[in-house]
Amino acid sequence: MGERVSRAITGVRTVGVPVADQERAIAFYVGVLGMEKRLDLPLGRLGGRWIEVAPAGAGTTIALVPASPGAGAGVETGVRLSAADAAALHEELAARGVEVGELLRWEGVPPMFTLRDPDGNALTVVE
């Protein structure tokens, strides 16, 4: 662990989320969550396409990558999304049939909840 690398990492560009059906994932992330599709290219090596979505203006994207035996869908992604009003978004998504967890309100911590995409991948929304 002694020496640092001479060229530092400068950011997080993309986080991959494995999905079984890329079209269904686009419909959810763009149509339901309101993200924009930024990139959609054929990529035969993955058995599908390289698709990136993101909230408008965000620097980091989510890549909707084809699930594979070594990287199946339905995972706890660790992805934390932000929202100006977590309670209102929780209510809206629940009304639209999205699987949402309990709205958590802990003292000293911003309101948050989990949601699951159509493949069962868990994401957390934090105010």
C-alpha positions as CSV (number, residue, x, y, z in Angstrom):
1,M,0.0,0.0,0.0
2,G,3.1,2.3,0.2
3,E,3.1,4.4,-3.0
4,R,0.2,6.3,-4.5
5,V,-0.5,6.0,-8.3
6,S,0.8,9.0,-10.2
7,R,-2.5,9.7,-11.9
8,A,-5.4,10.0,-9.6
9,I,-8.9,8.8,-10.3
10,T,-11.0,11.8,-11.0
11,G,-14.6,10.6,-10.7
12,V,-17.2,7.9,-11.0
13,R,-18.5,7.8,-14.6
14,T,-20.9,4.8,-14.7
15,V,-22.3,2.2,-12.3
16,G,-23.5,-1.1,-14.0
17,V,-26.8,-2.6,-13.1
18,P,-27.5,-6.1,-14.5
19,V,-30.9,-6.4,-16.2
20,A,-32.6,-9.4,-17.9
21,D,-34.5,-7.3,-20.5
22,Q,-32.9,-4.1,-21.6
23,E,-36.1,-2.7,-23.3
24,R,-38.1,-3.3,-20.1
25,A,-35.3,-1.6,-18.1
26,I,-35.3,1.4,-20.4
27,A,-39.1,1.7,-20.0
28,F,-38.6,1.7,-16.2
29,Y,-35.6,3.9,-15.7
30,V,-36.7,6.4,-18.4
31,G,-40.5,6.1,-18.4
32,V,-41.1,5.6,-14.7
33,L,-38.1,7.1,-12.9
34,G,-37.8,10.0,-15.4
35,M,-34.1,9.5,-16.3
36,E,-32.8,10.3,-19.7
37,K,-31.2,7.8,-22.1
38,R,-27.7,9.0,-22.8
39,L,-26.1,6.2,-24.8
40,D,-27.5,3.1,-26.6
41,L,-24.9,1.2,-28.7
42,P,-24.9,-2.4,-30.0
43,L,-22.3,-4.5,-28.1
44,G,-22.2,-8.1,-29.3
45,R,-19.7,-9.1,-26.7
46,L,-22.2,-8.5,-23.9
47,G,-25.0,-10.2,-25.9
48,G,-27.0,-7.0,-26.1
49,R,-26.4,-3.2,-26.1
50,W,-24.4,-0.7,-24.0
51,I,-27.1,1.5,-22.6
52,E,-26.5,4.4,-20.1
53,V,-29.3,6.4,-18.3
54,A,-29.0,9.2,-15.8
55,P,-31.0,11.9,-14.1
56,A,-31.0,15.1,-16.2
57,G,-27.8,17.0,-15.5
58,A,-26.1,14.2,-13.6
59,G,-22.5,13.4,-14.3
60,T,-22.7,9.7,-13.3
61,T,-24.7,7.3,-15.4
62,I,-26.2,3.9,-14.8
63,A,-25.3,1.3,-17.4
64,L,-28.2,-1.2,-18.0
65,V,-26.0,-4.2,-18.8
66,P,-27.3,-7.6,-19.9
67,A,-27.4,-10.0,-17.0
68,S,-25.1,-13.0,-17.3
69,P,-24.4,-16.2,-15.2
70,G,-21.6,-14.4,-13.3
71,A,-23.6,-11.1,-12.9
72,G,-27.3,-11.9,-12.6
73,A,-30.1,-9.4,-12.1
74,G,-31.9,-8.9,-8.8
75,V,-29.0,-7.6,-6.8
76,E,-28.5,-5.0,-4.0
77,T,-26.8,-2.4,-6.3
78,G,-25.6,-0.1,-3.6
79,V,-26.7,2.8,-5.9
80,R,-28.0,5.8,-4.0
81,L,-30.2,8.2,-6.0
82,S,-31.1,11.7,-4.7
83,A,-34.5,13.4,-4.7
84,A,-35.6,16.8,-3.5
85,D,-38.6,15.3,-1.7
86,A,-38.2,11.6,-0.8
87,A,-41.7,11.4,0.7
88,A,-43.5,12.8,-2.3
89,L,-41.5,10.6,-4.7
90,H,-42.1,7.5,-2.5
91,E,-45.9,8.2,-2.7
92,E,-45.8,8.8,-6.4
93,L,-43.8,5.7,-7.2
94,A,-46.0,3.5,-5.0
95,A,-49.1,4.8,-6.7
96,R,-47.5,3.9,-10.1
97,G,-47.0,0.3,-8.9
98,V,-43.3,0.5,-8.2
99,E,-42.1,-1.8,-5.5
100,V,-40.9,0.6,-2.8
101,G,-39.8,-0.1,0.8
102,E,-40.8,1.8,3.9
103,L,-40.0,5.5,4.0
104,L,-37.4,5.8,6.7
105,R,-37.1,8.9,8.8
106,W,-34.4,8.6,11.4
107,E,-33.3,11.5,13.5
108,G,-30.3,13.3,12.0
109,V,-30.5,11.3,8.7
110,P,-32.3,12.5,5.5
111,P,-35.5,10.6,4.6
112,M,-34.9,7.6,2.4
113,F,-36.4,4.5,0.9
114,T,-35.5,1.6,-1.4
115,L,-37.1,0.7,-4.6
116,R,-36.8,-2.3,-6.9
117,D,-36.7,-2.2,-10.7
118,P,-38.6,-4.8,-12.8
119,D,-35.6,-7.3,-12.4
120,G,-35.6,-6.9,-8.6
121,N,-32.4,-4.7,-8.5
122,A,-32.6,-2.6,-5.3
123,L,-31.7,1.1,-5.4
124,T,-32.0,3.6,-2.6
125,V,-33.5,7.1,-2.8
126,V,-32.1,9.7,-0.3
127,E,-33.4,13.2,0.1
